[in-house]
Structure formats: C-alpha cells, structure tokens
C-alpha cells in the first residue's frame, strides 16, 4: 500500500471518530450538529440574514427557521430587524452562544494539540502547511460550488 492509500485509510478510520467526538461534546451541551453549525457561522460573521444562513449551511429557509427557533429558546442567538430593510431578519449570536461555541472549539483544539504535541518541530511545520493547504482547497471547492449555482 502506498502512502496516499495509507492516508486514505487513516482518514476513513478517523472520520467517524471525529463525528462521534463532536456528537458526544454537543450532546453534553444539548446542541445538535446543525445548531452548532449555525452558531459557528454566526461567530464567524455576526450578524447574518436568514437567507445567508440557509445558503452557508445549504439547508432550506424553513430548516433555518426551525434551528433559529430552538436556539432562540435557549438564548444562544436572537433575531434582529435589518436596519435598512424591514423584510430582512438578521441573526445575531448572543454571549451565551458565543461562549458555547468557544468551549466546543476548545475541546476540539485540545484533542488536536494532544496529537500535534507528539511530533517534533520539523513535523509541526509540515502539519501546519497541510492545514493551510486543506483550508485553501476547501475554500476553492466552496467557491466553485457557489459559482456553479
């Protein structure tokens, strides 16, 4: 088996482990993966419209409304009228929601850093370069998908 095939095998093994890891963390804070994804988007770009949330998460507007209703009940976000267009509803993350996202991300980062710390300085540079390249590749794919619509 060549190194590329080994990488693919390891990815297939780690992917469900990461999924279980996130499910476990999110269950502990009474959050679903779609709710987390919406709150995460709000922490990146606050505020965003319901339409923008639908586009970013690639889910229907009614599905966004359902997520927002539940997150609003939990006081993680709020609906805000657009300052110039009263037809547009903006979503704004509340401090409680931002704090929760921060906690989930910290747990994820802690896991990654435990593995990262097992490597030497030279390997750290390669790992960092890999993550930069992965991020750029994902951005390119997202841009291409957006242009195809």
TAFEN-V268437 format. One line per field, one symbol per residue. phi: phi as a letter, one per 40 degrees, with the letter a starting at -180 (. if undefined). Layout:
# TAFEN-V268437
phi: ???
This chain:
# TAFEN-V268437
phi: .cccccdcccccccdcccdcdcdcccccbfbcccccccccccccabcbcccccdcccfbcccccdcccdcccdcgcaacbcccbbcccbcbbccdccccccccccccccdcccccdccbcdccdccccccccccccccccccccccccc
